Amino acid sequence: MQDNKTISVIGSVNPTDAGFSIALDQQYAEGLSGLSEFSHAIVLWWASESDSQQQRDQLIYKKPYAKNPNDVGVFGSRSPSRPNPIGLSVIQLVHVDIENTMVITPYIDTEPGTPVIDIKPYFPASDRVREVAMPQWCAHWPTYYEDSAEFDWASEFE
């Protein structure tokens, strides 16, 4: 089924001296109301650097993870090359500036200039899972977002 929908870019990710800013278009300023009361948010972004027909058509990745002995399907990976190149990141909210339509975070796993398509508050009741199963090859990965900054992610990918 091919049913075209419209997704609007609401802003972009930009590196700063202290981390990253997510600069939203001014028309979305009111939408930031109440976000500063949360410690974390979920950012949905468009993997624009991975948006080609060839990358959208790729369904199997040849052993993308160093410790995984198998090829992996697109839906069993976090590759930005996908049928719809939508990325998801949980971020820490350091500051929400409604007047300047900006969200400040110490880290987000995107490229500079990445288009942002949505921001949602992180709700533990619906976003955190108590009992998680992981394949053995990635069971040593950090359990928490805060521990990811110190982890050697470069050694995990082929």
URCORQUI-V71372 format. One record per residue. N is the residue number from 1. RES is the residue in one small letter. PSI is psi in degrees with one decimal (999 if undefined). OMEGA is omega in radians with two decimals (none if undefined). Layout:
[[N | RES | PSI | OMEGA] [N | RES | PSI | OMEGA]]
//
This chain:
[[1 | m | 125.1 | 3.11] [2 | q | 99.3 | -3.11] [3 | d | 103.1 | -3.08] [4 | n | 136.1 | 3.09] [5 | k | 165.7 | 3.12] [6 | t | 130.6 | 3.03] [7 | i | 130.4 | -3.13] [8 | s | 137.2 | 3.03] [9 | v | 131.3 | -3.13] [10 | i | -11.0 | -3.13] [11 | g | -163.2 | -3.14] [12 | s | 160.1 | 3.12] [13 | v | 133.7 | -3.13] [14 | n | 134.4 | 3.07] [15 | p | 148.0 | 3.06] [16 | t | 175.9 | 3.10] [17 | d | -30.3 | -3.07] [18 | a | 5.8 | -3.12] [19 | g | -112.5 | -3.09] [20 | f | 150.7 | 2.97] [21 | s | 146.4 | 2.99] [22 | i | 106.6 | -3.11] [23 | a | 117.8 | 3.13] [24 | l | 154.8 | 3.03] [25 | d | 144.0 | -3.06] [26 | q | -32.1 | -3.11] [27 | q | -13.9 | -3.12] [28 | y | 8.2 | -3.09] [29 | a | -49.3 | -3.12] [30 | e | -28.6 | -3.13] [31 | g | -16.1 | 3.11] [32 | l | -8.8 | -3.13] [33 | s | 129.4 | 3.11] [34 | g | -16.6 | -3.11] [35 | l | -33.0 | -3.09] [36 | s | -12.8 | 3.11] [37 | e | -9.6 | 3.13] [38 | f | 154.3 | 3.09] [39 | s | -26.1 | -3.07] [40 | h | 159.1 | 3.09] [41 | a | 163.4 | 3.04] [42 | i | 128.8 | 3.11] [43 | v | 127.3 | 3.02] [44 | l | 130.9 | -3.05] [45 | w | 160.1 | -3.13] [46 | w | 120.8 | 3.13] [47 | a | 71.9 | -3.00] [48 | s | -29.6 | 3.13] [49 | e | -9.6 | 3.12] [50 | s | 24.3 | -3.06] [51 | d | 85.1 | 3.01] [52 | s | 161.0 | -3.14] [53 | q | -38.3 | 3.12] [54 | q | -44.4 | -3.13] [55 | q | -33.1 | 3.09] [56 | r | -29.6 | -3.11] [57 | d | -15.4 | -3.08] [58 | q | 120.4 | -3.10] [59 | l | -16.8 | -3.14] [60 | i | 137.3 | 3.08] [61 | y | 128.2 | -3.13] [62 | k | 103.9 | 3.05] [63 | k | 66.6 | -3.08] [64 | p | -22.8 | -3.10] [65 | y | 134.6 | -3.03] [66 | a | -37.4 | -3.05] [67 | k | 1.1 | 3.09] [68 | n | 122.8 | -3.10] [69 | p | -2.9 | -3.01] [70 | n | 161.5 | 2.92] [71 | d | 159.2 | -3.07] [72 | v | 137.8 | 3.05] [73 | g | 156.5 | -3.09] [74 | v | -37.8 | -3.09] [75 | f | -5.0 | 3.03] [76 | g | 16.9 | -3.14] [77 | s | 170.4 | 3.03] [78 | r | 22.5 | 3.13] [79 | s | 141.1 | 3.06] [80 | p | -15.2 | 3.08] [81 | s | 108.6 | -3.02] [82 | r | 165.4 | 3.05] [83 | p | -37.7 | 2.98] [84 | n | 106.2 | -2.99] [85 | p | 66.9 | 3.12] [86 | i | 128.0 | 3.08] [87 | g | 158.2 | -3.13] [88 | l | 130.2 | 3.09] [89 | s | 137.2 | 2.96] [90 | v | 130.3 | -3.14] [91 | i | 155.1 | 2.98] [92 | q | 134.2 | 3.10] [93 | l | 111.6 | 3.09] [94 | v | -41.1 | -3.12] [95 | h | 138.3 | 3.04] [96 | v | 116.0 | -3.09] [97 | d | 97.3 | -3.09] [98 | i | -42.5 | -3.09] [99 | e | -41.4 | -3.13] [100 | n | 9.9 | -3.13] [101 | t | 60.0 | -3.06] [102 | m | 140.4 | 3.05] [103 | v | 130.6 | -3.13] [104 | i | 133.0 | 3.13] [105 | t | 149.3 | 3.10] [106 | p | -24.9 | -3.08] [107 | y | 141.3 | 2.93] [108 | i | 138.1 | -3.04] [109 | d | 64.1 | 3.09] [110 | t | 169.6 | 3.03] [111 | e | 154.4 | 3.05] [112 | p | 136.7 | 3.13] [113 | g | 2.3 | -3.13] [114 | t | 130.1 | 3.12] [115 | p | 133.6 | 3.10] [116 | v | 134.8 | -3.13] [117 | i | -14.5 | 3.06] [118 | d | 155.8 | 3.03] [119 | i | 132.8 | 3.13] [120 | k | 144.1 | 3.06] [121 | p | 147.2 | 3.09] [122 | y | 119.5 | 3.09] [123 | f | 112.8 | 3.12] [124 | p | -34.4 | -3.10] [125 | a | -27.8 | -3.14] [126 | s | -11.9 | -3.05] [127 | d | -14.1 | -3.12] [128 | r | 138.6 | -3.12] [129 | v | 131.0 | -3.09] [130 | r | -48.4 | -3.06] [131 | e | 105.1 | -3.08] [132 | v | 136.1 | 3.05] [133 | a | 134.3 | 3.14] [134 | m | 150.3 | 3.01] [135 | p | 150.7 | -3.10] [136 | q | -36.2 | -3.07] [137 | w | -19.3 | 3.12] [138 | c | 12.4 | -3.13] [139 | a | -19.6 | 3.14] [140 | h | -3.8 | 3.13] [141 | w | 156.7 | -3.13] [142 | p | 145.2 | 3.13] [143 | t | -25.2 | -3.06] [144 | y | 147.8 | 3.09] [145 | y | -45.1 | -3.07] [146 | e | -26.3 | -3.13] [147 | d | -13.2 | -3.08] [148 | s | -31.0 | -3.11] [149 | a | -31.2 | -3.10] [150 | e | -8.1 | -3.07] [151 | f | 144.5 | 3.14] [152 | d | 79.7 | -3.11] [153 | w | -31.4 | -3.11] [154 | a | -32.6 | -3.12] [155 | s | -4.7 | -3.08] [156 | e | -12.0 | -3.06] [157 | f | 148.5 | 3.10] [158 | e | 999 | none]]
//
